[in-house]
Amino acid sequence: MRLDGFFSLAANHHDGALLSRPFVLESDTIEINARTYGGAIRYELVAPYHEKDRGNPAGKPIAGFTQDDCEVFRGDELNFKLSWRGGSDLSTLRGRRVMLKMALQHAEIYSFTI
């Protein structure tokens, strides 16, 4: 049995989306346990919807951590570190309230670790 494999969020021929609850980023990386089937997972960090954060309108992507900046995930990994423009270090956002937003195409996500 795959680690955390009892449950997954899946997107087959329809695109899927995941939006986490707001959380305070306390680590320097975020990892996902996921698998794609010829598709992809794109992701970004956004400001919480109920507050404005350092000039970002609520719910908007955080500059440098948008889907356009992300290293698109394709494959099958238990501990894939999310990265943007080649870097997975999130220390500049440590202590900040954020939300993780993911777009799935022909993919499954089993868990993410913040």
C-alpha positions in Angstrom: 0.0 0.0 0.0 1.3 3.4 -0.9 2.1 5.8 1.9 -1.1 7.8 2.7 -2.7 5.8 -0.1 -6.1 5.2 1.6 -7.4 8.4 0.2 -6.6 10.8 -2.7 -7.9 13.7 -4.6 -8.0 12.9 -8.2 -8.5 14.7 -11.5 -9.1 12.5 -14.5 -10.5 14.0 -17.8 -11.8 17.0 -15.8 -9.3 19.4 -14.2 -9.3 19.4 -10.5 -8.3 22.0 -7.8 -7.2 22.0 -4.2 -7.1 25.0 -1.9 -5.8 24.5 1.6 -7.0 26.2 4.7 -4.8 29.2 5.8 -1.8 28.1 7.7 1.3 29.8 9.1 4.4 28.5 7.2 6.7 27.1 9.8 9.1 25.1 7.6 11.4 26.0 4.7 9.8 23.5 2.3 6.5 22.0 1.3 6.3 18.4 0.0 3.6 16.5 -1.8 2.9 12.8 -2.2 1.4 12.6 -5.7 1.2 10.8 -9.0 0.3 12.0 -12.5 -1.0 10.0 -15.4 0.3 11.9 -18.4 -0.9 15.1 -16.7 0.6 17.7 -14.3 0.2 19.4 -11.0 0.7 23.2 -10.9 0.8 25.0 -7.6 1.1 28.4 -5.9 1.0 30.1 -2.6 -1.7 32.7 -2.1 -2.6 35.3 0.6 -5.5 34.1 2.8 -8.9 35.3 1.5 -9.9 37.0 4.7 -7.0 39.3 5.1 -4.6 41.6 3.2 -1.0 40.7 3.5 2.0 42.9 2.7 0.3 44.6 -0.2 -1.1 41.5 -1.8 -4.9 41.7 -2.3 -6.6 38.9 -0.3 -6.6 35.5 -2.2 -4.0 36.7 -4.8 -0.9 34.7 -5.6 2.3 35.8 -3.7 4.9 37.3 -6.1 7.6 34.7 -6.9 5.4 31.8 -5.8 2.7 31.7 -8.5 1.7 28.9 -10.9 3.7 30.6 -13.6 6.8 30.4 -11.4 6.4 26.8 -10.2 8.3 23.8 -11.4 5.4 21.7 -12.8 5.2 18.3 -11.2 4.9 15.3 -13.5 5.6 11.8 -12.2 5.1 9.6 -9.1 6.8 10.7 -5.9 6.2 10.3 -2.2 8.2 13.4 -1.1 8.4 15.9 -4.0 9.6 19.3 -2.8 7.6 22.1 -4.3 9.8 24.6 -6.0 9.5 27.9 -7.8 12.1 28.9 -10.5 14.3 26.1 -9.4 14.3 26.8 -5.6 12.4 25.1 -2.9 13.5 27.3 0.0 10.6 29.1 1.6 12.5 30.7 4.4 11.5 34.2 3.2 7.9 33.3 3.9 8.5 31.7 7.3 6.0 32.9 9.9 3.6 34.2 7.2 -0.1 33.0 6.8 -0.6 31.5 3.4 -2.7 29.1 1.5 -1.5 26.4 -0.9 -3.5 26.2 -4.2 -3.0 23.4 -6.7 -4.4 22.7 -10.2 -4.5 19.0 -11.2 -4.7 17.5 -14.6 -4.8 13.7 -14.9 -3.3 13.4 -11.4 -3.8 12.3 -7.9 -2.6 13.9 -4.7 -2.4 11.8 -1.6 -1.0 14.3 0.9 1.1 17.4 1.4 3.4 18.2 4.2 3.9 21.8 5.4 
